[in-house]
Amino acid sequence: MPINPTDKIWFDGELVDWDQARVHVLTHSLHYGSGVFEGIRAYPTSSGVAVFRLTDHIRRLLASAKVFMIDVPYGLAELVAATKQVVAVNGLSEGCYIRPIVFLGYGEMGLNPLLCPVQVAIAAYPWGTYLGEEGLANGIRLKVSSWQRHDPNAVPTAAKGTGMYVNSSLAKVEALKAGYDEAVLLAPDGRVSECTGENLFVVRGRRILTPPLSESGALHGITQDSVMTIATDLGYEVDFEGLVRTDLYLADEAFLSGTAAEVVPIREVDDRPVGDGRPGPITKQIQQTYFAAVRGEIDRYKNWVEHVE
């Protein structure tokens, strides 16, 4: 989806013009993928624009940096405040997508990253539905990818590292060129891991299942955690459970979750309809509750929305 430029980007502690947020061609992270990032959404609420689980996202950003041994020169509170500032200064009252990134800048080259300068940027801009309004309403088609999800002992799958997403891009392009909307990545042991940027859920009766994070190599999703809380509060049994591809084919319902994608029904996997090939009642109930929660409409989830002054 195309980027809609806004006025300012927060870059190393200052607000700079969008077109001036530049890096050198010999920036370390450009060559080696040595950075970490987050994807966050803000939504309009009755009390003004609010960022969904902002502190949790920034906390995960810093945790990813720790895994990669990157010393971020800003703390949690500073980055939370900077995110709110960039949303406010760009007048994004109708909501937006937010991209914080920590990367290694210009000054050193080679595989030793320890002497490279650490830089931080936060951009915010309008962004529509990631997998399309049609997919959000009627479900998407998935393909099990020929590309595997990373082995956790090859790269740290618990962290959101920039270079690691080459794996996701390969799977995404393969799926799109084959006529599907999204790809499912399997773990090295053949079990289901996640989609290219989303967590997966399978519904069996009143049980809702998602692959175990440490075993499958799936990223611990903040939207995934929100969905699990919502589903539990709605009275469903929610568990981490190892899944294989046939569990997707034979599910009563299936859906995916992610900050960019939000909550999206899955209508088909590998040309096999999931359930009756339409979004199921449990999926729709969770989806509706989620969209109400991110807009501050449900009191029990009010602590998830962090308002921008």
MOFEN-V609878 format. One line per field, one symbol per residue. ss: DSSP state (H for helix, E for strand, C for the rest). psi: psi as a letter, one per 30 degrees, with the letter a starting at -180 (. if undefined). A space follows every 10 residues. Layout:
# MOFEN-V609878
ss = ???
psi = ???
This chain:
# MOFEN-V609878
ss = CCCCCCCEEE ECCEEEEHHH CCCCCCCHHH HHCCEEECCE EEEEECCEEE EECHHHHHHH HHHHHHHCCC CCCCCHHHHH HHHHHHHHHC CCCCCEEEEE EEEECCCCCC CCCCCCCEEE EEEEECCCCC CCHHHHHHCE EEEEEEEECC CCCCCCCCCC ECHHHHHHHH HHHHHHHCCC CEEEEECCCC CEEEECCCEE EEEECCEEEE CCHHHHCCCC CHHHHHHHHH HHHCCCEEEE CCCCHHHHHC CCEEEEEECC CEEEEEEEEC CEECCCCCCC HHHHHHHHHH HHHHCCCCHH HHHHEEECC
psi = klkjkaekkk jhflklkefg illlfgkefe efgillllkk kklklfglkk kjheeeeeee eeeeeeeghk jkgkleeeee eeeeefeefg hhfgllkkjk kklkakfkll fjffgkkklk kjlklkkake gkeeeeefll klkklfkllk kfgeljffli keffgeeeee eeeeeeffgl fllkkklfgf lkdaafgllk kkkjcgkkkk kkeeefgkkj keeeeeeeee eeffglkklk kkklefeeeg kelkllklee fbjkkkfkkh gkkkbgglkl eeeeeeeeee eeefggfjef gfffkjkk.
